[in-house]
Amino acid sequence: MIYHLNGYIGKSITGIEHSAIIRQKLLKKCSIPSKIVTIAYSNDHRSIAIHGLQESDVENMYDYFQHARSVDCNPLSIYDIFPRSSYKVKKTQSRNLYAIYEKGHNIAFVRCLGDVETISSIHYYTPKIEVKRSIYDSRGFLSCERILGSGQFVLMENYYTPDGEIVIEKYYEQNNDKPKLAMIKVKNKNKWNSFFSEDELITFYLDRILNEVGDLVIDDRSSVYIESIIKLEKKIKTISIIHSDHSISRDHLNGPVGEHYKKLLNSINCFNNIIVSTESQRQDIIERFGNAEKIQCIPVGIRKNSERILTSNPLKIISVGRLEEVKRQDHIITAFCEVVKKIPEAELHLYGVGRKKKELVDQVAKLHLNNKVKFHGYIQDLTTEFKSAKLLVLASTMEGFSLVLLEAISHGIPIVSYNVKYGPSDIIENGKSGYLTSEDPSEMAKRVIELLSNQNMYEQFSRNAYLKSFEYSEEIVSSKWKKLLEGLEIV
């Protein structure tokens, strides 16, 4: 069995989780058994199906200890807990939030997953203070209870099996006005075990589910798992994947290494292989850290089996990514302001969520572009959006590969991107299938205008982008994985 170590599979996920899902499905298609491992607690299991996964494709740490890997229950409604004969239920102005009244007193608020038929959590109150929070699994059982103290700090948490038995206890202490985890107690095979950090618990969990013979760990989140992997009692074959730029400076051979990958790159001997997505990053890491035989290049994505579409709308420019500083959508908006002066019919569509949204919305308003720039939030499947797009723009400070770029060229969409390592310079053929520009919005605007103004050039770029995508076909990527796994004697 191959285990892909990740954090959380929710409704909205990052490129790291997307790449793990792509890999899991690819290996499954090759008849190689594998599961995605998650260690974050979640009470909403509906998101697994959203991403085309079955429950058997995902292994969660809390489900393991809560004996909830397979649950045959029905969702609980508000009226299962608060029957109409004794309580009054009133919908609040907040989405999916209901107030519960007993004898005229507001005793609780209930958060639902969409409607009153599926409870997510119950927040119990004294007249003004929340004292307890009960969290219900979407599959129909009380999953966790949080006891709150003064200042609304979590004092302890109890986690339940579907049969109502407490199997995990977490204790917290107040530290600088924040709750700090002090101890975790876990019941496993009728024995209580104590841990004093999440890393210790993760190590214990992995030692329970892994077998020394035949199992392989593929670590997608080094910053979360590396301590646990190094401390495993069992000798498990391990691969770690570097999803982003390993350096936080432009000097990739001598500059400081990012915290996410520092320990990994200084512990290469603890792993059978380290995987990167581009050959240029592989060469940089080998030159700096050695171990050429362990550093392998396998793309994290595969091209979609899509046809090249020359959209009838030639003016839709798209940007896909988290609305965060590293993605620099503010540069894209600045560039678009120049574009629309030359091409008034052009539109910019932004897909993603993040902390920078308000700042970006304010920027759009200040530039009087409200009718030209559209914010769409997170969309799980962007196929329809790509089919109606003319260009994709990217202004990140760094990339590891960028699944978005691969999806764009799979639809024959040219790209204008800042020339940053890694990904853009590997996927975009400058002056042939797109443009790699300096990190200057004016240069980006110039290239966008050039492509939108010359239909013959655009069609040639589109054709070249589409042909480039075949370098990332399912057959090519799966053959790389098969070769690596055969070398590890996994298949």
N, C-alpha and C positions, 0 to 999 in steps of 0.2 A: 504494500500500500504506500502511496505517495501522499504526504500531508503538506499542504500549502499553508504556511503560517501567516495569518492576517489578523486584523484588529476587529472589524465589525462590518457586517453586510447589512446595510440599512437601505432605505428608499433611495437616498442619494449617497453615492460612493465616490471615492477619488480614483484617479487613473491607476493607482496601485492595485486596488481591489478589482477594477475592470480587467487589468492584465492577468490577475490571478484567476479570474473566472474564465477568461479566454483560454488560458493554459489548461485549467482543469477540464474544460469541455473538449479541448484538442486531444488531451491524453485519453479521456474517456472514449472519444471517437476511435482512437487507436487501440482500444481494448486494454488500456493500462489503468488499473483501478486507482482512484485518487479522491481525496476529500479536501475541502477548504476548512482550515481550523480557525476559529475565532475565539478570543478570550474576553471580549467585552460583554457585559450583561445587557440583555435586551428582552423586553416582554412582548415585542411585536414580531412574530414569525412570518407575517405575510410578505415581508420584503424579499424573502428567499425566492419565492415564485416570480416576483417582478423581474428578477434578473435571469430567469430561465433555469433556475436550479431546483432540484428536488431536495426534500429534507435529508435524504441519504447522502447528498453531495456535501453537506456541511456538518462539521463536528464542533460543538461549542462547549467550552469549559464548564459554564454554569449548568447547562443541560446535563452534562456528564454527572456532576456531583448531585444534581437535583433529581436524578433518575427520570429525566424528561426528554430523552432522545426521541422517543416515539410516544406521543400522547393522543389518546382517543377521547377527547372531551368536546363539549360544545361551549362557545363563548358565553360568558355571563352577562346578563343585562342589568341595568340599574334596578329593575323591579325584582330581580332574584335576590338582591341584597337589601333593598328598601321597598318592601311591598306597599302597594297603594293603600292598603287598609290602615297602615300606621304612619306613613310618611307622605309628604308633599314634595314633588319634584318640579323644579322651575328652571327653565333654560335661561342662561345668562347671556349677556351681549358678547362674551368671549366665545370663540369657536369651539364647539364640542364640549363645553363646560356647563355643568348643571349644579344648581344649589339644592341641598337636601334640608327639609325643615321637619322638625318633630315638635309638636305642641307649640307651634309658632316660632320656634327658635331655629336659627341656621346652625346645624351641627356638623355639616360636611359639604365639600364640593366634590363632584365626580367628573373626571376627565374621561371622555370616551374616544374610541377609535372610529370616528365617523358618525356614529349614532348611538342611541341609548341601548342598543342591542349588544354592544361590545364594550365592556368596561376596561379602561386602561389603568386608572388609579383613583383611589379615594383619599381625600385629604380631610382628616378629622380635626375639628376645632373645639377649643373652649370658646368663650364668647369672642375673643379676638386673636387668639394665638393657635397656630397649627401645632398639634402635639404628636400626631402619628400619620404616616403615609403608607397606605396599603396598595401594592402594585400587583395587578392581575395580568397573567399571561393571556395573550390573545387566543390561546387554545382552550381557556376556560378553567383556570384554577388560580388561587392566591399564590403568588410566586415570591414576593418579598415584602417585608414590613420594615419601615424606617421609623425609629423612635427619635423625636426631636426634643432638644433641651432649650435652654435660654438662648435668645438670639437666633432661634430657628436652626441651630446647628444640629447635624446628625450625631447622635450619641452611639447608636448601634443599629445594625441591620440583621434581620433574620431571613434566610432563604429557605423555601419549603419545597418538598416534593409534591407531585399532584395529589398524593394521599394525605397531605397536611403535616408531614414530619419535618422538623427543622434539621437541616443538614449542613448549613453554613451560617456562622455567626461572625460578624465584623464589628470591631470595637474602635471607636474614634476618640481622640483627645483634641482639645482646642489648641490651636497653634497660630499665633498672629492673626486672630480673628477668622481663622479658617479651620475646618475639621481636618485632622491629620490621622491617617490610618495607624492604629497602634498594634492591633493583633487580629489575625484571622483564625478561626477554628473551623475545621472541615471534618465531617463524619464520612469516613470511607471504609466500607466493609466492617461496620459496627465498631470502628475505632476512631476516636477523635484525635486529630492532628493539629498542632498549632504552628502558625507561620507569622512572621513579623514584617513581611513585605509581599507585594504582588509578585515579584520575581520568584520568591521561594514557592509561592502557590503555583505559578506557571510551570516551574521545574517539576514539582510533584505531579502535576496533571500530565505533563508530557511523558514522564516516566511511567505513568499508569497506562497510557494509550498506545505507546510505541513498542515495537518488537525489534530486537537487535538484528534478526535475520529477515531480510526481505523488505524492510521499511526504509523510506527515504524522506527526509525533511527538506522542504524548499522554503526558505525563510524570506518572506517579502518585506518584513518590517524589522530590520536589524536593530533599530533603536529600542524596540519592545522586547525582542526575543533573545538577543545575543547573550546576555548574562545567564539566562535559563539554559540555552543550548550548551554553553561552555561547562555548566555545572551538572549536566545530565549524568545520572548514574549509568544508564545504558549507553553502549557504544553504537550510536546511530550514524549512518551516512547522512551528511548534511551538505546542502547547497544554499548559498545566500545570493540574493539578487539585488544589484544596485540599480535603483529606479531613477536616480537623479544625478546631478553633477556632484562628484565627490568633494570638490573644492569650493570654498566660499570666496575665492579670489579668482582673478583671470589668469593667474600663474598656476596652472594645473600640475606642474612638475615640482614646484617648490613652495607654493602658497599653503596657508592653513587648510586642513581637512575639516569638513563640516562635522558637527557633533554626531549626526545620524550615522556616519560611516567611519568615524575615527577608530573606534575599538575594533570594528570589523576588519579594516585594512591593516591594523596592527596585530590581528589574530588570524591571518589567512591560513596558517597551518592547522587551525582547529576545524577547517572546512575541507570537504573534498573538492569543491569547485566554487568559484565566484563568477556569477553571470552578469554581463553588461549587455546593453542593447545595441551598441554601435561599435564598429571596429576602431574608430578614432579614440573612444574612451578606453577600450581594451589596451591599445598601444600606450596611452598615457599612464595607465595604472601599472602596466608591466615595467615601463621605464622607471617609474618611481618606486614601486614596491617589489619588483621581481616576480617570481613564481609564475612564469609564463605558461607552464603546463596546467596550472589551475584556473587561470583567467580565461573564460570562454565568452564568445559573443553569440547571443541568440536573441533576436528581436522579441519584445514583449507582446507584440500584436501581430495579427494576420490580416491580410486584405479581405474586405468583404466582397462576396461574389456579386458585384453590382455592375451595371452598365454605365458607360460614360454618357452623361446627359448634358446636352447644351441647352441650358434653361432659356425659356422664352423671356424671363425677367433678367436683363443683363446688369441690373443695378443693385443687387442685394449683396452686401459685404457682410461676412459673419466673423465673429470671434467667439471661441469656446474655451472656457476655463474658469477656475475659481476667481472671484472678485477679490483678489489679494494683491499686496504690494508687488510680489514676485512676478505677477502676470502683466503688470503695467498697462492695464486697460486705459489709464489716463493718457498714455502716449498714443494709443490707438484713436481715442476720441479727438485728441489734438490734431493728429494726421487727417482724420476724417473731415475735420473742419476745413482743411485746405482742399480736400477732394471735392466737397460739395460746392465750393466756390466755382470750380471748373465744370463739375457735373452735377447740376442741381437736383437731378432725379435720383441720385444715389441714396441708399439707405444703409445704416449700420445696425446690425442685430447682434446683441450680446447675450450669450447663454452661460449661466452659472450663478452661483450664490457666494456670498462672502462678506467680510467686514467692511470692504471698501465701497459697498453699493451706494450708501448715502452720499459719500464724497463724489462718486462718479455721477450720480443723478444731479447733484448740485453743479458739477462741471458742465454737464449737458445743458442745464438751464441757463447758466451764465453765458454759454456760447450760442444761445437761442437755437438749439438743435432738437428741442423736444419732439418735433414732428418728424425728425429724421433718424433719431437713435432710439431703438427699442430694447428694453430689458425683459428677457423671457424667463429668468430664473433657471432652475435645474430641470432638464428634460432627459429622461432616462434613455430614450431612443431618438437619436437625431436624424434618422434616415430621411424623413420628410423634409427637414430643414436643409440638409445637404443637397437634396434634389432641386431645391429652388434657389440655391446660392450660386453666385458668380465667382466670388473670390473669398479666400480665408486669409485673415491677417493674424500675426502672432508677434508679441513684443516682450516675451518673457526675459527675465534676467538670466535664467538658466533652464535647461531642459535635460532630461535623461534620454528620452526618445520622442515622446508625444504621440499618443494614439490618435489625437485629433488630426495631426498632419497626415497620418496614414489613411484615416477615413476620408479625408478630403481628396487625396490623390486617387483613392479607390473609386471615387465618383468623377474623376477627371477635373477636379477643381484646382486651378493654380493657386499658389500661396505666395504672399509677400510677408517675409519674416525678418526680424533682426537676426544678424549672423552671430548667434551665440552657440556655445557648446552645451550639450551635444544634441543630436536629433535633427534640427533644421538643416545643418550643413551636410548631413548624411542622407536625408530624405529629399531635399530640394536640390535640383540641378540648376544652379544659378544661371539665369539668362536663357534657360531652356524649358524648364517646367514651372518656374517661379523666380522670385528674386530674393536674394539675401542682401540686406541693406545694413548700413551703419546704424547705430542705436540713436537715430535721430528721426523724430516724427516727420520732418520735412522731406527727408529722403524716402521714407515709407510712402508718404503721400504722392510723391513724384512717380514712384513705380506703380502705385495703384492707378493713378490717372493714365499712365502710359498703357496699361493692360486694358482698362475699360474703354479707352479711346481708339483702340486698334483691333478690329474684329478678327482680321487675318492672323495677327500675332497671337491674340487670345486663343483662337482655335488650335494653333500649333502648340502653344504651351499646355492647353488642356489635354491634347493627345499625348504629349510627352509625359505629363503627370500620370495619366492613366496607365501608360506602359510601364512607368517606373514602379507602380504599385505591385506588379507581378513578381518583383523581387522578394515580396513578403507574402507569397502565396502559402496556403495551408500545407501544401506538399513540401515546400522548401523548409518551412519552420518546423514541421513535425519531424522531418528527417534529421534535423539538427538535434532535436530532443531525443529521438530514438538512438542516435549515435552516442550521445552523452550517457544515456541511461544504460546502454549496452556495456559501455566502458566501466560503469559502476556495478555491473552485474545485477541490475534491477529488473531488466527485461531480457 
